[in-house]
């Protein structure tokens, strides 16, 4: 193993530290603003250290809400966190289950048109939600699923990318393992649940991170599919708080909700960091 020169290591670590500081600085400023009074935020310069309104601001953000969230009937961030969690978890679970089953069928079953079916799935990658938003809305509306969690989740419950990734992973599994399972009398679904799923923990963990962040940050479809405040997600709530017309936005509450919105995604990424990196970099399956 060739050791790096000291100068190279110093440069590399310095570059990484500076990069981390540039990324974390806006988050730190948001946190500081979430602990100040509104008038303190508009001071020049704004205080660089956290203020004394942490508990007050976060209590109001979680349970009371702010301007733009419905006036006297405003909802707090706790309701929006619940809605965002239901949306993100529902999208993640449904996409992974459907992608696993569809990839399993395409790779391990021999039926006419299976390659055509796979390529038709890939074609949907060229049709994002924004392109098919009008027919999707008409379908969900005709089914009476507007302002419901089912209406939020079902249109986003299938992922061509996840199907493709699982299909590529399943194709690396030796045929000898499948034949051995048949000799032992394992049914197709027993092979799927007891052999294939445990072997797929790494790609599953990778897709859990990707799909959870995708679902958590959804804005356009929840904005269109919901008209009642009780179904608002955090992204919609933040947008409403900033659209206050002639009134000044409650920036201290906005920053508090912004910090709250970061927490679940950070927890998911950190808790699955090892499996996530392994899934992206592992070459031998």
N, C-alpha and C positions, 0 to 999 in steps of 0.2 A: 504494500500500500504506500503510495507516494504522499508524503506530508506536504500540506500547503505552506508556503512561506508565511512568516509572521505578518508581513505587510499585506499580503492578500487576505488573510483572516481578518485583520483589523479593518480593511476597506469593506469587506463583505458584511461584517457585523455592524459597522457604522452605517452602511447603506440600508440594512434591514431596520436598524433602530430609527433612522430618519423617516423611512417609509411608514413604519408603524405609528410614529408620532403624527405624521401628516394625516393618516387615516383616522386616528383616535381623537385628534384635536376637535373636529366638529362635534363629535359625540360628547366630549368633555364640555364644550361650550353649551350644548343643549342641556346637559345635566345641570350645569351652573345656573342657566336661565330658569330651569324648572324649580329652583330653590329660592328664587328672588321674587319680590313684588313687581307688579307690572311696570311701575314708574322707574324702578331700578334698572330694568332691562333697557330703557331708552336713555339711560345716562351715558355720557361720552367721557371716558371709556366705560363700558359695562364692567361691573366688578368681575375680577378674574377668579375669585374664590367663592365657594358655595355660600349661600345666604342662610337665613334662619327660618325660611318659610317651607322647608321640605315637607313636614308632616301636613301642614295646612294645604299646600298646593296638591299634594298627591291624594289627600283625602277628598278634596273637591274634584280632582280628575277622576277618581275611581267611583265615587258615589253620588256626586252632585252634577257634574258636567260643567259646561261653560257656554258662552255666547255662540249661537249657531247650532246648538244641539237640541233646540226645541223650546227655548224660553222657559216658562214656568213648568213645562212638562219635559224638561231636558232629561236625557239619560246619561248615566256615568259610563266611564270606560270599562267598568266591570261587566256590564251587559255586552258591550262591543267586543271585549276580550272573549267572552263566552261564545259569541257568534263566530268570531274569527277562528277560535279553536275548533268548533264544530265543523266549520267549512274546511279548514286545513286538514284535520284528521279524517273527515269524510272523503275528501279528494284523495288523500294519500292512501288510505286503506283500500278504497274502491279501485284506484288505478293499479295498485300492486297486485291485488287479487285477480282482477280481470286480465292483466298482462301476464301473470304467471300461468293462468289456465289457457289463455290463447296461445302462448308460446309453447306450452307443453303439448297442446294438440297439434300445432304446426310441425314440431320437431319429431315427436315420437309416434305419431299416427300417420298411416299412409292412406290418404283419401284423395279422390280426384279434385283437382283445383286448389290444393293446399298452397302451392306457390303463388297462384293468382290471388288467393285470399291474403297472403302475406304482403304482396306488393300493393294490393288495394289498401291495406292498413297503412303502409308507408306513404301512399299518395295523400292520406289525410294530413300528413305533416305540412303540406302546402296550403292547408285550409285552417288557419288559426281561428280562435274564437271571434276576433274582430271581423273576419270576412263573413262568417256564417251567423252573425249576431241576430239579424232580422228573422230568418227562418227558425232559428233556435228559440227566439222570444215568442214567435207565433205558436210553435209547438208546445212550449211550456205553458203559455197562456191558455191554449185550448184544452190542456190537461188539468187546468185549475191549480197549477203548482206555483204560481206567483206568490210572493210573501210566505214562503215555506222553506225549510231546510232542504227538503228533497229537490225543490226547484233550483236551489243554489248549487247543490252538489252534482246531481245527475248529468247536466250538460257538460261537466268537466270531469266525469268519472272514468274516462278512457284515455289512455296515453299510447300513441304510436311509438314514441321514443322508448318508453319502458318495455313495450312488446319487442321492439327491435333488440334492445340490450339483453333481455332475458333469452331471446331466441339465439343470439350469438353465444351466450354463455352455455346454454343447453347443448349446442352443437359440439362443444368441447368435451362433453361427457362420453367416455368410451362406450362402444356398443357392447363390449364384454360385460359391463356393469348391468346393462339392461337385460342381457341374456341371462345373467346370473340371477337377477330378480325373478325372471320368468321361471327358471328352473326351480327356485325355492317356492314357487306357487304364489308370488305376490301379484295382486291385481294391479291394473294401471293406477288406480287412485291410491292404493297402498304404497306403490313405488313413488308416487308423487308426494304424498304427505310424509312418509318415513325416510325417504332417501333423498329425493330431489330438493325438497324445501330446506332440510338441514345443510345440504351442500351449498345452498344459494344464499346463505346468511350475509355474505359480504356484498353482493350486488343488491340485495334487499335493503340493507342498511344504507347503501349509497343512495338508492332511489327514495328512501324515506326522507333523507335530508333534503334532496332536491325537490321532491314533490310537496313536502311540508312548507318549505319556503315559498314555493310557487303558489300554493293554496292560501297561505297566510297573507301574501301580498296582492291577492286578487282585488281589483278595483272595478273594472268596467262591468263585468257580468253582475256582481252584487248590486252595483248602482242601478242597473236596468231592471233586475229581477225583483227588487224590493222597493216598496213605497212606504212601508210602516217602519217607524223608528226602532221598534223592538227587534228588527232583523238587521239593523245597521252593523257593519263590521268596523274595525278600527280605521281602515283606510278611508271609508266613507265618512266616519266621524271627523277625522282630521281635515278632510276636504270641506266639510260643512263648517267647521270652526274657522277656516280661513276665508270662506265666502260670506263675509259679514257686511257687505255693501259699504255703507257710510260709517259703520261703527268700527272701532278699533278691536282687532282680534285679541282674545285673552292669551297672549303669547306665553305667559308662565304656565297656563294650563295646557296649551298646545305642546309645549316642550315636555311637560310631564307625561302626557299621553304618548308622545313620540318615544320617550325612554321606555315606557311600559310596553310599547309595541315591539321594541327590540329584544326584550327579555326572552320570550319563548323561542325565537329563532336562534339566539345565542346559546340557550340551554340545549336545544336539539343538536346544533353543530358541535358543541363541545362534548356532549355525552356520546356522540357517535363519530368523533373525529378520527379515531384510529381505524375503524371499519370503513369510514368514508374515504380516507386517503388510500387505504389498502385496495378498495374497490376501483379507484381511479388509476392506480399505478401498478397493480399486480398483473404480471404477464402470464404466469402459469396458473391455470385454473385447476 
